[in-house]
Amino acid sequence: RGEGSLHPLPKGRGIRDPLRSRCNKNYTSYALKNLFEQTPGGFFITNKQFKEAMVRCNFLPVNKNKLNWEFRISLKSPGLK
């Protein structure tokens, strides 16, 4: 698959599940992408693909001009524990 294509997530596993939109801290797309890859069932995804997936799930970056976008994610999110 090319840089711009997204891998389908397994049923019941989505970015919305572990990540909440409430803001406590900003996490970079690169850091979140690496966390995703290390989760059970995770797989390689490019930073560009991860950023696109976050936007499709209604998470807006703090500053789109940066290479590694920052997203406002709750520290209580199950995906960050």
C-alpha positions in Angstrom: 0.0 0.0 0.0 1.1 3.5 -0.7 1.9 6.3 1.8 -1.6 7.8 1.6 -3.6 4.6 2.0 -5.0 3.4 5.3 -5.1 -0.1 6.6 -8.5 -1.1 7.9 -8.6 -1.6 11.6 -9.9 -4.9 13.0 -13.5 -4.9 14.1 -14.0 -3.4 17.5 -10.5 -1.7 17.4 -10.5 1.9 16.5 -8.7 5.1 17.4 -11.9 6.4 19.0 -12.0 3.5 21.5 -8.7 4.2 23.4 -8.4 7.9 22.8 -10.8 10.5 24.1 -11.2 14.0 22.8 -11.0 15.7 26.3 -7.8 17.7 26.6 -5.3 17.2 29.4 -2.1 17.0 27.4 -0.8 17.1 23.9 0.7 14.0 22.3 2.5 14.1 19.0 1.2 12.0 16.1 4.6 10.2 16.0 4.4 9.2 19.7 0.8 8.0 19.3 1.6 6.1 16.2 4.4 4.3 18.0 2.0 3.5 20.9 -0.5 2.1 18.4 2.1 -0.1 16.7 3.1 -1.6 20.0 -0.4 -2.5 21.1 -1.6 -6.1 20.7 -2.9 -6.3 17.2 -1.1 -3.1 16.2 0.7 -2.9 12.9 3.1 -0.5 11.1 1.5 2.7 9.9 3.2 5.8 8.6 2.9 9.1 10.5 1.0 10.5 7.5 -1.5 7.7 7.7 -1.9 8.1 11.4 -2.5 11.8 11.1 -5.2 11.1 8.4 -6.9 8.5 10.7 -7.0 10.9 13.6 -8.6 13.7 11.5 -11.1 11.2 10.1 -12.0 10.4 13.7 -12.6 14.1 14.4 -9.4 14.8 16.4 -8.0 18.1 15.3 -4.3 18.9 15.4 -3.1 21.8 17.5 -0.9 23.1 14.6 -1.0 21.5 11.1 2.2 23.3 10.1 4.4 21.0 12.3 5.7 17.7 11.0 4.5 15.8 14.0 1.1 17.1 14.8 0.0 17.4 18.4 -3.4 16.1 19.5 -5.2 16.9 22.7 -5.6 13.5 24.4 -6.8 12.7 27.9 -4.3 11.2 30.3 -7.2 8.8 31.4 -7.4 7.3 28.0 -7.1 3.5 28.2 -4.8 3.6 25.1 -2.2 5.7 27.0 -1.8 3.4 30.1 
